[in-house]
Amino acid sequence: LSSRASCLEYSRMEKLLVASVGHVLQCQNKKTGEVVAIKRIEWDNLDQANKALSEAWKLLKLPKNSPHLVQYHRVFLHKYPNAATLFVCCVMEYCGGEFLLQVRVFTNFKTHFF
């Protein structure tokens, strides 16, 4: 986990999902070319962001190489210059195709029926 991690290390390719608390973006690591998903969750103050960051770090401890879990690569706090809000960013394995379709359907179902 790098303390210098930043959203600026990634090129945005596509917005995959918009949720009430954040966005999931398909991105490409500028150095390695690896395609990943980055979940960005927006927070108004540092205390809230740090609390969320602590929770997100726990995701890095999930079992690695499980075919049933999306792999989390890194977690970091990002603030764009001249912006008031902070983003907790979770860099995850990109799972496209059928998995992504199922996530979108489930998210739309929850949005419309709950």
PyMOL commands that set and color helices and strands:
alter all, ss='L'
color gray80, all
select helices_A, chain A and resi 7-9+46-61+97-113
alter helices_A, ss='H'
color red, helices_A
select strands_A, chain A and resi 10-18+22-29+35-43+72-78+86-93
alter strands_A, ss='S'
color yellow, strands_A
deselect
rebuild
show_as cartoon
